[in-house]
Amino acid sequence: MKTINAIRMAGQEILPLIEGGKGVSVSTGVSSGHWAASGGVGTVSVVNADSYDEQGRVIPQVYHGRTRRERHEELISYAIAGGITQAQAAHELAGGQGRIHANILWEMGAAERIITGVLEGAKGLINGLTCGAGMPYRLSDIAARFGVPYYPIVSSARAFNALWKRAYSKAADLLGGVVYEDPWLAGGHNGLSNGEDPTRPQAPYERVLELRRLMRTFGLGDTPIIMAGGVWWLDEWEDWIDNPDLGPVAFQFGTRPLLTRESPIPDSWKQTLLHLKPGDVYLNKFSPTGFYSSAVNNSFMRGLRERSERQVAFSSEPLGAHVAAYGVGARKRLVYLAPADLARVQAWEAEGFTEALRTPDSTLVFETREHAAEIMADQVACMGCLSECRFSNWSQHGPDYSNGRKADPRSFCIQKTLQSISHAAPEDVEATENNLMFGGQSATRFASDPFYSNGFVPTVKQLFERILTGR
């Protein structure tokens, strides 16, 4: 195994091991601070991060506003306060070692306002901004305003080309690196384009080589590329290290740091990771963002898939094959189904799936009365955590804060489920089974890796040192 040497990133020598940012209340100041203290780059998430009371207890993010717009403002306040809190914790724990980056999602609600508020309140504590989940053209503007290096997350050379030509070329001196997040391997939201098949993954080497070739045409031959997604042991990536064709490369670990003693996720989540099998991680398109995402195929994901399978097309009047009348809702408003679909609906109703919910695509999905009521309550309670949301029809743009489409019951409230799983009681197996559990495709390797034999959970330092050995 080749020796892992430091690389130059944003003017500083750093070990090329990056902790990936992981959404709501998962990449905290504690986990990222310890990663930086080991000599790498720790990443705090400022996506609705936690704040604490005087006793160190998490302050619940409870919303009191009567309208979505009022609740949206509360969410922004929570996010800024939490981001500052986590940045402070990471800075203190790092002790001057490594670097601390802040991760934001460009498609989260009020992304620009939140990261600006965090940077103003945590001046000098954050060494870089990473940002994906969309096309963050204005990331370089924010970085330039605060003099902080920035690290866009892309899934193709084409995406970086668009970002560079539109915005980043004007702030080239602050571009610390480019994160290549593999759309088939990484956890969380992935950047699969409409022309890419989720069932036919492409090897990352050629895609990263294409990115490097493009970057060289912009004079960015020495700007690091950070490989994110599918990285487990570095000896599997030995041909990437000191490779003159690829140039300087660092490696990002998102899923593996979930399973450390400093990781804030509940023990039930950690135990789930230790027992995953091949096939237990599911690349799906149920997210209210509209992006594909990679998550553990638990009861929550199976429920979403089964809900979409209980789906039929309808028309508002007899048309073509849609001639069978069916009454929707308490008022039994008539729509028309294909006769074969009416028979399917009657079978679902006999099983207890009696509530027909309209989708934006002129279809009906069928749920139990209990789950239908929960869906409606979640949609009403929307606080605008995304810039636009398919589940609630929220949009932070426009005079009426609506995306102009009917809310889609085939999706879910992502803020609710991520808050629920990250703050579950340590042994609450039901919470980890019935909420969204993001994870990359490598999550299934915990169970077969001897490093975790007998249920061993390392400290961040132990994991970091183990990764440095290559195996």
Buried (B, 14 or more C-beta within 10 A) or exposed (E): EEEBEEBEBBEBEBBBBBBBBBBBBBBBBBBBBBBBBBBBBBBBBBBBBBBEEEEEEBEEBEBEEEEBBBBBBBBBEBBBBBBBBBBBBBBEBBEEBBBBBBBBBBBBBBBBBBBBBBBEBBEEBBBBBBBBBBBBBBBBBBBBEBEBBBBBBBBBBBBBBBBBEEBBEEBEEBBBBBBBBBBBBBBBBBBBEEEBEBEEBEEBBEBBBBBBBBBEEBEBEEBBBBBBBBBBBBEEBEEBBBBEEBBBBBBBBBBBBBBBBBBBBBBBBBBBBBEBEEEBBBBBBBBBBBBBBBBBBBEBBEBBBEBBEBBBBBBEEEEEBBBBEBEBEEEEEEBBBBEEBBEBBEEBEEEEBBBBBBBBEEBBBBBBEEBBEBBBEBBEBBBBBBBBBBBBBBBBEEEEBBBEEEBBBBBBBBBBBBBBBBBBEEEBBEBBBBBBBBBBBBBBBBBEBEBBEEEEBBBBBBBBEBBBEBE
